[in-house]
Amino acid sequence: MRSYVLIFLFSVGLILSGCKDQSSVEPLADENSNPGTLLKYDVPNVVHDELQALKAATAKYNDINKAIADGYVDINVVIPQMGHHYLKAAFLNATFDLTRPEFLVYELRDNGHFKLVAVEYGVPLTLAAVPPSGFTGDLDVWVRNEDAGIWALHAWIWEFNPNGVFAPFNPNVP
C-alpha cells in the first residue's frame, strides 16, 4: 500500500512539473557571451531553488504592463547600475515574502521598451530595527537605505550580475 502512495505522489509531481512554464526558470543567459552560453550564480542548491521560485513568480512582469495592472507603480526612482523602480505599496510590511517583492526593477532599452532586470525587497525602517531574514543562508546582505527609509535587498534574477545575485549595483545595467 505504501509503495502505491509513493508511486502516486511521484506521478503527480511529474505531471505538475510538466505544467510549469519551464522557460521562465532557466539559468540566466548572458547577452554578451556566445550564443547558448548560460551563466549561473554560485549559490547553494536551496538558494538556487528559492531564486528559481522567485523567477517563476515574477515571470509575467517581463511585460511591464502586467506589473502596472497588478499594482506596481512607477515611483520615479532611476538609479544608475540599477534601473527604474516600480513599487507595490500593498506589499510594504515588516516581513520578507520570497515571491512578493515590493519593487520590480527595469532597464529602459535603446528600443524604448522596459526589460525586467531585478526585483528588490524593501522593509520600512520604521517597522524593523533590524533587517528580516531573507533567503536561506547568509549570502543576501540587506542594505540600510536611510534616504528611502527601508532595508533593501536586490535579487538580479533577470539580468546576470557579475558582482553577485544580491549585490545592490549591476555594471551590466546602464
DOBA-830537 format. One record per residue: x, y, z of N, C-alpha, C in turn. Coordinates in steps of 0.2 Angstrom, whole numbers, padded with zeros to 4 digits, always signed. Layout:
XYZXYZXYZ...
***
This chain:
+0004-0006+0000+0000+0000+0000+0004+0006+0000+0010+0006+0004+0014+0012+0005+0017+0013-0002+0019+0008-0005+0023+0009-0012+0018+0012-0017+0012+0011-0017+0007+0014-0021+0006+0021-0020+0006+0023-0014+0006+0030-0012+0012+0034-0015+0018+0031-0014+0024+0034-0016+0024+0035-0024+0021+0030-0027+0021+0030-0034+0016+0035-0037+0010+0036-0033+0005+0041-0035+0008+0048-0034+0011+0049-0028+0014+0055-0027+0020+0057-0032+0024+0052-0034+0029+0054-0039+0026+0055-0045+0020+0052-0047+0017+0053-0054+0014+0060-0054+0011+0062-0048+0008+0069-0048+0013+0074-0049+0019+0073-0045+0024+0078-0046+0027+0078-0053+0027+0073-0057+0029+0073-0064+0024+0077-0068+0018+0075-0067+0013+0079-0071+0013+0086-0069+0013+0088-0063+0013+0095-0061+0020+0099-0064+0025+0095-0064+0031+0099-0066+0031+0100-0074+0027+0096-0077+0027+0097-0084+0022+0102-0086+0018+0105-0081+0013+0110-0082+0017+0117-0081+0022+0117-0078+0025+0124-0077+0028+0127-0083+0029+0133-0084+0032+0136-0089+0040+0136-0088+0043+0131-0090+0050+0130-0089+0055+0135-0091+0052+0139-0097+0057+0144-0099+0058+0149-0095+0053+0150-0090+0054+0156-0085+0059+0154-0079+0061+0148-0079+0066+0146-0073+0073+0144-0076+0074+0145-0082+0081+0143-0085+0086+0147-0082+0092+0145-0082+0098+0149-0079+0098+0155-0084+0101+0160-0081+0102+0167-0084+0106+0167-0090+0104+0169-0096+0109+0170-0102+0112+0176-0102+0118+0176-0103+0122+0182-0104+0122+0185-0111+0119+0191-0112+0118+0193-0119+0125+0194-0122+0130+0196-0118+0137+0197-0121+0141+0191-0122+0139+0185-0121+0143+0179-0122+0141+0176-0128+0144+0171-0130+0142+0167-0136+0135+0164-0135+0132+0164-0141+0125+0161-0140+0125+0154-0137+0120+0153-0133+0120+0146-0130+0124+0146-0123+0128+0151-0122+0131+0151-0115+0127+0153-0110+0126+0149-0105+0122+0150-0099+0126+0152-0093+0124+0157-0089+0128+0158-0083+0124+0157-0077+0127+0154-0072+0123+0153-0066+0127+0156-0060+0123+0158-0055+0126+0160-0049+0129+0155-0045+0134+0156-0041+0137+0151-0037+0134+0151-0030+0128+0148-0029+0124+0148-0023+0122+0141-0021+0121+0140-0015+0119+0133-0013+0112+0131-0016+0111+0125-0017+0105+0122-0020+0099+0125-0017+0098+0126-0011+0092+0129-0008+0091+0136-0010+0096+0140-0011+0096+0147-0013+0094+0147-0020+0097+0142-0024+0096+0142-0031+0088+0140-0032+0086+0136-0028+0078+0134-0029+0074+0140-0027+0076+0144-0022+0072+0150-0020+0072+0155-0026+0078+0156-0029+0079+0161-0034+0074+0158-0040+0074+0152-0041+0070+0149-0047+0063+0150-0045+0061+0149-0039+0054+0151-0037+0052+0158-0038+0057+0162-0036+0056+0170-0037+0055+0171-0044+0059+0168-0048+0059+0170-0056+0053+0167-0059+0050+0162-0057+0044+0159-0059+0038+0164-0057+0038+0166-0051+0033+0170-0048+0033+0177-0052+0038+0180-0054+0039+0186-0057+0039+0186-0065+0039+0180-0068+0040+0180-0075+0035+0184-0079+0029+0184-0077+0024+0188-0080+0026+0196-0081+0030+0198-0076+0031+0205-0076+0037+0207-0081+0039+0202-0085+0043+0204-0090+0039+0209-0095+0033+0208-0095+0028+0213-0098+0027+0218-0093+0030+0224-0093+0029+0230-0088+0021+0231-0088+0017+0231-0093+0010+0232-0092+0007+0227-0087+0009+0221-0087+0006+0217-0082+0008+0219-0075+0014+0221-0074+0016+0224-0067+0012+0230-0065+0010+0234-0070+0006+0240-0069-0001+0238-0067-0003+0233-0071-0010+0231-0070-0011+0227-0063-0005+0224-0060-0006+0221-0054-0004+0226-0048-0003+0232-0050-0002+0237-0044+0005+0240-0043+0009+0238-0047+0016+0241-0047+0016+0248-0050+0019+0253-0047+0018+0260-0049+0025+0263-0050+0026+0266-0055+0032+0270-0056+0033+0275-0051+0039+0274-0047+0040+0279-0041+0045+0284-0043+0047+0285-0050+0051+0290-0052+0058+0289-0049+0060+0283-0047+0067+0282-0045+0071+0278-0050+0076+0282-0053+0080+0279-0058+0087+0279-0055+0090+0274-0054+0097+0274-0051+0102+0271-0056+0107+0274-0058+0112+0271-0062+0115+0264-0059+0116+0259-0064+0118+0252-0062+0112+0249-0058+0106+0251-0058+0101+0248-0055+0095+0248-0060+0092+0254-0061+0087+0255-0066+0081+0258-0063+0075+0258-0066+0069+0261-0065+0065+0257-0060+0063+0260-0054+0060+0256-0049+0052+0257-0049+0049+0251-0049+0041+0251-0048+0040+0248-0041+0035+0251-0038+0034+0249-0031+0026+0246-0031+0025+0241-0027+0019+0239-0025+0018+0240-0017+0015+0246-0016+0015+0248-0009+0011+0243-0004+0006+0240-0007+0002+0235-0003+0007+0229+0000+0013+0228-0003+0017+0223-0001+0022+0226+0005+0022+0232+0006+0027+0235+0011+0025+0233+0018+0029+0229+0021+0027+0227+0028+0034+0225+0031+0034+0222+0037+0040+0221+0041+0042+0214+0039+0039+0210+0034+0042+0203+0033+0044+0203+0026+0048+0197+0025+0051+0195+0019+0046+0190+0016+0044+0191+0010+0039+0186+0007+0043+0185+0000+0046+0179-0001+0050+0177-0006+0047+0179-0013+0041+0177-0014+0038+0178-0021+0034+0184-0022+0034+0189-0017+0031+0195-0017+0035+0201-0016+0040+0202-0021+0044+0208-0019+0041+0214-0020+0043+0219-0016+0040+0226-0015+0041+0230-0022+0047+0229-0025+0049+0233-0030+0051+0228-0036+0050+0230-0042+0052+0227-0048+0057+0233-0051+0062+0230-0054+0067+0235-0057+0068+0234-0064+0067+0239-0068+0068+0238-0075+0073+0242-0078+0076+0240-0084+0081+0244-0088+0077+0247-0094+0078+0253-0095+0075+0256-0102+0080+0254-0107+0078+0250-0112+0082+0248-0118+0082+0254-0123+0087+0253-0127+0088+0258-0133+0081+0258-0137+0078+0252-0138+0072+0252-0142+0066+0255-0139+0066+0258-0133+0061+0261-0129+0057+0257-0125+0058+0250-0125+0055+0245-0121+0058+0244-0114+0055+0243-0109+0057+0241-0102+0059+0234-0102+0065+0232-0099+0067+0225-0098+0067+0224-0090+0064+0219-0088+0064+0217-0081+0071+0214-0079+0075+0217-0075+0082+0215-0073+0082+0212-0066+0078+0215-0062+0079+0213-0055+0073+0214-0051+0073+0211-0045+0067+0213-0040+0071+0216-0034+0067+0219-0030+0070+0222-0024+0065+0221-0018+0068+0219-0013+0064+0219-0007+0065+0225-0003+0060+0227+0000+0060+0233+0005+0056+0232+0011+0059+0234+0016+0056+0233+0023+0057+0240+0026+0051+0244+0028+0052+0250+0031+0056+0250+0037+0061+0255+0038+0065+0255+0044+0060+0257+0050+0055+0260+0049+0050+0261+0055+0047+0255+0057+0047+0250+0053+0044+0243+0055+0049+0238+0058+0055+0239+0056+0060+0234+0058+0067+0237+0060+0069+0237+0066+0075+0239+0068+0081+0235+0065+0080+0229+0063+0085+0225+0060+0082+0222+0054+0086+0220+0049+0083+0218+0043+0080+0211+0044+0075+0209+0040+0072+0202+0041+0076+0197+0039+0074+0191+0040+0078+0185+0037+0075+0185+0030+0080+0183+0026+0078+0183+0019+0079+0176+0016+0083+0176+0011+0085+0169+0008+0089+0165+0013+0088+0159+0012+0092+0154+0016+0099+0155+0016+0102+0155+0022+0110+0156+0022+0111+0164+0024+0117+0165+0022+0119+0172+0024+0122+0176+0017+0120+0173+0012+0123+0177+0005+0119+0183+0004+0113+0184+0006+0110+0190+0005+0111+0195+0011+0113+0201+0008+0115+0206+0013+0110+0212+0012+0106+0213+0017+0102+0219+0017+0105+0225+0018+0103+0231+0014+0107+0237+0015+0102+0242+0018+0104+0245+0023+0100+0250+0027+0100+0257+0022+0095+0258+0019+0094+0264+0015+0091+0270+0018+0094+0274+0022+0091+0280+0025+0087+0284+0021+0090+0286+0015+0086+0290+0010+0079+0288+0009+0079+0281+0007+0072+0278+0006+0068+0276+0012+0072+0275+0017+0068+0273+0023+0067+0266+0024+0071+0262+0020+0070+0255+0020+0076+0251+0021+0075+0244+0023+0080+0239+0022+0079+0237+0015+0084+0236+0011+0084+0235+0004+0088+0229+0002+0085+0224-0002+0089+0218-0004+0087+0217-0012+0092+0217-0016+0091+0216-0023+0092+0209-0025+0089+0206-0030+0090+0199-0032+0090+0200-0040+0096+0199-0043+0096+0200-0050+0095+0194-0054+0089+0192-0055+0087+0186-0057+0085+0186-0065+0084+0192-0067+0083+0193-0075+0088+0196-0079+0094+0199-0075+0100+0201-0079+0105+0199-0075+0110+0195-0078+0116+0192-0074+0120+0198-0071+0122+0197-0065+0126+0202-0061+0132+0199-0060+0138+0201-0063+0144+0199-0061+0147+0200-0054+0144+0205-0051+0145+0206-0044+0142+0202-0039+0137+0198-0041+0133+0193-0037+0126+0194-0037+0122+0189-0036+0115+0190-0037+0112+0195-0032+0115+0196-0026+0112+0200-0021+0115+0207-0021+0120+0208-0025+0124+0215-0025+0119+0220-0027+0119+0226-0023+0115+0232-0025+0116+0234-0032+0122+0235-0035+0123+0238-0041+0125+0232-0046+0123+0234-0052+0125+0229-0058+0128+0233-0064+0135+0232-0065+0138+0235-0070+0135+0234-0077+0131+0229-0078+0128+0227-0084+0122+0231-0086+0120+0235-0081+0114+0240-0082+0116+0247-0082+0115+0251-0087+0117+0257-0088+0114+0262-0082
***
